[in-house]
Amino acid sequence: MLPRIAITMGDPAGIGPEIVVLAHRRRELFSWCLPVVYGDPAILRRASQAVGGPSPEITGEEDIGPGRIAVAARSLLDPKEVPFGRPSLQGSAAMAGYIRSAAEDVLSGKAAGVVTCPVTKEGLKAAGIPFPGHTEYLAHLCGTPDVVMMLAGDRLRVALATIHVALRRALELLSPALIEKTVKITDAFFRRHMGTPAPRIAVAGVNPHAGEGGMFGDEESRLVAPAVAACRAAGIDASGPYPPDTVFYRAYRGAFDVVVAMTHDHGLIPLKMVHFEDGVNVTMGLPIVRTSVDHGTAYDIAGKGTADPASLLAAVRMAAGMARPGGGRAKAV
């Protein structure tokens, strides 16, 4: 039995609907899972016209198979009121509803995992959602305060201790307890879902050259090193702190299974240099399987038919692997 995967359409004005249509043209999608799109039939028909070529049939949520897009219709938008490339209140409210409905269905067992297409933080705010992104909103919906964002590709995987906050605030939030929790959630996830019984976790430092023995800051000795020591005492193969300017290259070459970075851009700049087109955003620590594309709404190309579904396909494949009984090796690409 293939797992049923809920795919949220994302912002109706962005490229989410287009990559959904393009992904459903690929027969391999249906060899991984039973995909159901939480979205809007009219918006998906518009996306089919935008990308051109043969259009999969828009069907009901139980009519799943090649040549069809099974839609769990959670909005009935007028495309004229939700133009390409611009957020709207109607579209923002709809995209928040797709996320909520899909999460509820996975929590209830109706679906085995959720894959999310891109939304905007501004749109969530306009829709009255008091969270800065998917990760925080899904943690709220699942009642799970302790989650970790990871972006993953076949060559590089990066988990983040802090995410969507200002850099100054991120430095204030860092603590031995937070870093230790991040490493432990990452370790548990790799053991359960990535087929890695003893993941090699590299912990990056905060400052240039990991502080250079205190010359450029003491966060490494005060915050990172104690967390690494506590994790090692708990039997986790964690090491560091490593200089951020070299540790990602070492991981890329195979020295580590995953790098824990202290701040959002420290970790995601190198990740996206390697996996910009096929990276997968994973929320670790949730009671449900959740992956996502690692790109935004791309308003500038929405409606132009040039969107690339590679990241969505990678996210669906990874979610399907995670959702299989016993987990197993969840490939990003």
C-alpha positions in Angstrom: 0.0 0.0 0.0 1.3 3.4 -1.0 1.0 6.1 1.6 -1.6 8.9 1.1 0.3 12.2 1.1 -1.5 15.5 1.5 0.1 18.2 -0.7 -0.9 21.8 0.2 -1.1 24.1 -2.8 0.5 27.1 -1.1 -0.2 30.7 -2.1 -2.7 30.7 -5.0 -0.8 33.8 -6.4 2.6 32.1 -6.4 4.2 29.2 -8.2 2.8 26.5 -5.9 -0.2 25.6 -8.2 2.1 25.4 -11.2 4.6 23.1 -9.6 1.7 20.9 -8.4 0.5 20.6 -12.0 3.9 19.9 -13.3 4.7 17.3 -10.6 1.4 15.5 -11.5 2.6 15.1 -15.1 5.4 12.8 -13.8 4.3 9.2 -13.5 7.0 8.5 -10.8 4.9 10.6 -8.4 2.3 7.9 -8.3 4.9 5.2 -7.8 5.9 6.8 -4.5 2.5 7.7 -3.0 -1.2 8.5 -3.4 -1.1 12.3 -3.7 -4.0 14.5 -2.7 -3.8 18.2 -3.3 -5.4 20.5 -0.6 -6.2 23.5 -2.7 -8.6 25.1 -5.2 -9.8 23.5 -8.5 -10.2 26.8 -10.3 -6.7 28.0 -9.4 -5.2 24.7 -10.5 -7.0 24.9 -13.8 -5.5 28.4 -14.3 -2.0 27.0 -13.4 -2.5 24.2 -16.0 -3.1 26.9 -18.7 -0.1 28.8 -17.5 2.3 25.9 -17.8 0.9 24.8 -21.2 1.0 21.3 -22.5 -1.2 18.3 -21.6 -3.3 19.1 -18.6 -4.0 16.5 -15.9 -7.7 16.2 -15.2 -8.9 17.9 -12.0 -10.8 15.3 -10.0 -12.2 14.6 -6.5 -9.9 13.7 -3.6 -10.6 9.9 -3.9 -10.0 9.7 -7.7 -6.2 9.4 -7.5 -4.0 8.2 -10.4 -1.8 9.2 -13.3 -3.2 11.9 -15.5 -5.3 13.3 -12.7 -4.9 15.7 -9.9 -7.0 14.6 -6.9 -8.1 17.7 -5.2 -9.4 18.1 -1.6 -11.1 21.4 -2.4 -10.7 23.7 0.6 -11.5 26.9 -1.2 -13.5 28.1 -4.2 -11.6 31.2 -5.3 -12.3 33.4 -8.3 -9.0 33.6 -10.2 -9.8 37.2 -11.2 -9.7 38.2 -7.6 -6.4 36.4 -6.9 -4.1 37.6 -9.6 -0.7 36.1 -10.2 2.2 37.6 -8.4 0.4 39.6 -5.7 -0.8 38.5 -2.3 -4.5 38.9 -1.5 -6.5 38.5 1.6 -8.7 35.8 0.0 -5.7 33.9 -1.2 -3.8 34.3 2.1 -6.8 33.0 4.1 -7.2 30.1 1.7 -3.5 29.0 1.9 -3.7 29.0 5.7 -6.8 26.8 5.5 -5.0 24.3 3.3 -2.3 23.9 5.9 -4.7 23.5 8.8 -6.9 21.0 7.0 -4.0 18.9 5.8 -2.5 18.8 9.3 -5.8 17.8 10.8 -6.2 14.9 8.3 -2.7 13.6 9.0 -3.2 13.8 12.7 -6.4 11.9 12.4 -4.8 9.2 10.2 -6.6 10.1 7.0 -3.2 10.8 5.4 0.3 9.6 6.2 2.1 12.9 5.7 1.9 16.4 4.5 4.0 18.2 1.8 3.7 21.9 1.7 4.1 24.3 -1.2 5.3 27.9 -0.6 3.4 30.5 1.3 4.4 34.0 2.4 4.9 35.1 5.9 3.2 38.4 5.2 0.2 36.4 3.9 -0.1 34.3 7.0 0.0 37.5 9.1 -2.7 39.1 6.9 -4.8 35.9 7.4 -4.6 36.3 11.2 -2.0 33.5 11.7 0.3 34.7 14.4 3.3 32.5 13.3 6.1 33.5 10.9 6.1 30.4 8.8 5.0 26.8 8.1 7.3 25.3 10.8 5.9 27.4 13.7 2.3 27.1 12.5 2.5 23.3 12.1 4.1 23.0 15.5 1.1 24.9 17.0 -1.4 22.8 15.1 0.3 19.6 16.3 0.7 20.8 19.9 4.4 20.2 19.7 6.6 23.1 21.0 10.0 21.5 20.3 10.6 21.2 16.6 13.7 21.7 14.4 13.9 22.8 10.8 16.2 20.9 8.5 16.9 21.5 4.8 18.1 18.4 3.1 19.5 17.2 -0.2 21.4 14.1 -1.2 24.8 15.7 -0.6 24.2 18.1 2.3 21.7 18.3 5.2 21.5 21.2 7.7 19.5 21.5 10.9 18.9 24.9 12.5 19.1 25.9 16.2 17.3 29.2 15.5 15.2 30.1 12.5 12.9 33.0 11.6 14.1 35.7 14.0 16.4 38.7 13.6 20.1 37.9 13.8 20.5 39.9 17.0 17.5 38.0 18.6 18.9 34.6 17.4 22.2 35.3 19.3 20.1 36.1 22.4 18.1 32.9 22.1 21.2 30.6 21.8 21.8 28.6 25.0 23.4 25.2 25.8 19.9 23.8 26.4 18.6 25.0 23.0 21.6 23.6 21.2 21.4 20.3 23.1 17.7 19.9 22.3 18.3 20.7 18.6 21.0 18.0 18.4 18.9 15.4 20.2 15.9 16.0 18.0 18.1 15.7 15.0 19.7 12.5 16.2 16.3 10.9 16.9 14.9 11.9 13.5 17.9 10.4 11.6 17.6 7.2 13.6 13.9 6.9 12.9 13.5 8.2 9.4 16.8 8.3 7.6 18.0 4.8 8.2 21.0 6.1 10.1 21.5 4.2 13.4 24.3 6.4 14.6 24.2 9.8 12.8 27.4 11.8 12.7 26.3 15.3 13.7 28.6 18.2 13.3 27.8 21.3 15.4 28.9 24.6 13.8 30.2 27.5 15.9 28.8 31.0 16.0 31.8 33.2 15.3 34.5 33.4 12.6 36.9 30.4 13.0 34.7 29.1 15.8 35.9 32.0 18.0 39.6 31.3 17.4 40.1 30.2 21.1 38.1 33.2 22.4 39.8 35.9 20.3 36.6 36.5 18.3 33.9 35.6 20.9 33.3 33.1 23.6 29.9 31.7 22.5 31.7 28.5 21.4 33.1 27.8 24.9 30.0 29.1 26.8 27.2 27.7 24.7 28.2 25.2 22.0 30.8 23.1 23.7 28.7 22.3 26.8 25.8 21.2 24.6 28.1 19.0 22.5 29.5 17.4 25.7 26.1 16.7 27.1 25.0 15.1 23.8 28.1 12.9 23.7 27.5 11.8 27.3 24.0 10.7 26.1 25.5 8.5 23.5 25.1 10.8 20.5 27.9 11.1 17.9 28.0 14.9 18.0 31.2 16.8 17.6 32.3 20.5 17.4 32.1 23.4 17.6 33.5 23.6 14.1 34.3 26.8 12.1 31.2 27.6 10.1 33.3 28.5 7.0 34.6 25.0 6.6 32.2 22.5 8.3 29.7 22.5 5.5 32.3 21.6 2.9 33.4 18.7 5.1 29.8 17.5 5.3 29.3 17.9 1.6 32.4 15.6 1.1 30.8 13.0 3.4 32.5 13.5 6.7 29.2 14.1 8.5 25.5 13.1 8.0 24.2 16.5 9.1 25.4 19.9 10.3 23.6 21.8 13.1 23.9 25.5 12.4 23.3 28.2 15.0 21.4 30.7 12.7 19.2 30.5 9.7 21.5 32.1 7.1 24.7 30.4 8.5 23.1 27.1 7.5 21.0 27.8 4.5 23.3 29.8 2.4 25.7 26.8 1.8 22.7 24.4 1.6 21.0 26.4 -1.2 24.3 26.8 -3.1 24.3 23.1 -3.4 20.6 22.2 -3.4 18.7 25.3 -4.6 16.6 23.3 -7.1 16.1 20.0 -5.3 16.4 20.8 -1.6 13.7 19.6 0.9 12.5 21.4 4.0 11.8 19.0 6.8 10.2 19.6 10.2 11.8 17.3 12.7 10.1 16.6 16.1 6.5 16.8 14.9 4.2 13.8 15.5 3.4 13.8 11.8 5.6 13.6 8.7 6.1 17.0 7.1 8.3 18.0 4.2 8.2 21.1 2.0 9.8 22.7 -1.0 12.8 24.8 0.0 11.9 27.8 -2.1 9.4 30.7 -1.9 6.4 31.8 -3.8 8.5 33.3 -6.6 5.9 36.0 -7.4 8.2 37.3 -10.1 7.7 34.2 -12.3 4.2 33.2 -11.2 2.0 32.6 -14.2 4.8 32.5 -16.7 5.1 28.8 -17.0 8.8 28.6 -16.0 8.5 27.1 -12.5 10.5 24.0 -11.7 8.8 21.1 -9.8 12.1 19.5 -8.8 12.0 20.5 -5.1 8.3 19.5 -4.8 9.1 16.1 -6.3 12.0 15.6 -3.9 9.8 16.6 -1.0 7.1 14.2 -1.9 9.5 11.4 -2.4 11.1 12.0 1.0 7.8 12.3 2.8 6.6 9.0 1.2 9.8 7.3 2.4 9.4 8.7 5.9 5.8 7.6 6.0 6.5 3.9 5.2 6.1 1.6 8.1 9.4 1.6 10.0 10.7 4.7 8.2 13.7 3.5 6.3 16.1 5.5 4.2 14.2 8.7 3.1 15.9 10.0 0.1 15.6 13.7 -0.7 16.2 13.2 -4.4 
